[in-house]
Amino acid sequence: MDMKEFFAKLFYQNTISDWGMSIGIVVLSLILGKAIFWFIKRILQNFTAKTRTKVDDILLDMLDEPFVFSIVAWGIHIGLTRLKLPEVLETFIDRVFFGFLTFMATWFVVRTMDKFIDVFLVPLAEKTNNDFDDHLLPVVKKTVNLGIWILGIVVALNNAGFDVGALIAGMELGGLAFAMAAKDTVSNFFGGVTVFVDKPFRIGDRIKISDIDGTVVEIGLRSTRIKTLEGRIVTIPNAQFAGGIVENVSWEPSRKVIINLGLTYDTNSNSMKEAMDILKDIISKNKDTEEDIKISFNSWGDFSLGILLIYYIKKGEDIFQIQTDINLEILARFNDRGLAFAFPTQTLDIPKGGQVNI
């Protein structure tokens, strides 16, 4: 069999030559799409770099992948439609092709809107003193993207030959079931509105809700994401904020620290007074603590004389380091003055010749 006969041989109602030509068109479209866009981009980049506006730069950058994929889709469509295929398959290919083009156009619009918001709106929000717009922008961004995608999917389904009206009518028949299923979503949405209106916390605040303690990293209309102290991301439905108790740790004016110290029972009154004077001196001389100090000889324990110390660390200071520094200084100065800390002890008086039962 010579080459001419080989290429003329039928394979699924098309010659091998036709199959090869179609595959070549697909490969060529891939190369051509990337080459054309590279050529255009190289020329236009020099031009857009000289303009004052950023709009042309954004459009050029966002057009890259959707443009290449669309060229490839055209090549696949041309390569397949030139073959002899069953009518049902030809119809299916046409529908998929036009639906895919709509999808690419939607993707391009979404990418462009994202970039416009990041380039133009985010810097404006950062310049304002109000945090509301900082929280609202991510929600606006997601809402706009969702709206564009819904519109794009509807148009894509219509271009693919589906009766969108009939689909919507079918959805209306299950409206009650959908409403019941969406009950939690609706409550979370109104919970998100409550968060935006009441502003119980902001992005970057440390909050406590139920048994979760962490920093707010994202606020959405449906849920809020918190980075816990263990470094894990927790997603909390906004309905919990509307009906639950939220403790905003970041809003505390200062951190209250409570220390209970116990001295041995051989400590006399003068030594007890000296111990309290040392504590007051340590706290009052620390530049990172508030002036409000409370010290009390407050208990007669089973094995110790109790001293209660309450002080406040200023907002924004390193809480753990300050507590460490203060505790180390207490330990050092108490040891220097011979003030002994108590530990659980028990004294047994055994009568001569007696017996003790424990």
Secondary structure, DSSP 4 states (H G I P E B T S, - for coil): --HHHHHHSEETTEEHHHHHHHHHHHHHHHHHHHHHHHHHHHHHHHHHTTSS-SHHHHHHHHTHHHHHHHHHHHHHHHHHHTS---HHHHHHHHHHHHHHHHHHHHHHHHHHHHHHIIIIIHHHHHHSS-SHHHHHHHHHHHHHHHHHHHHHHHHHHHHTT--HHHHHHHHHHTHHHHHHHTHHHHHHHHHHHHHHHH-S--TT-EEEETTEEEEEEEE-SSEEEEEETTS-EEEEETHHHHHS-EEEGGG-SEEEEEEEEEE-TT--HHHHHHHHHHHHHHHHT-TTB-S--EEEEEEE-SS-EEEEEEEEEETTS-HHHHHHHHHHHHHHHHHHTT-PBP---------TT-----
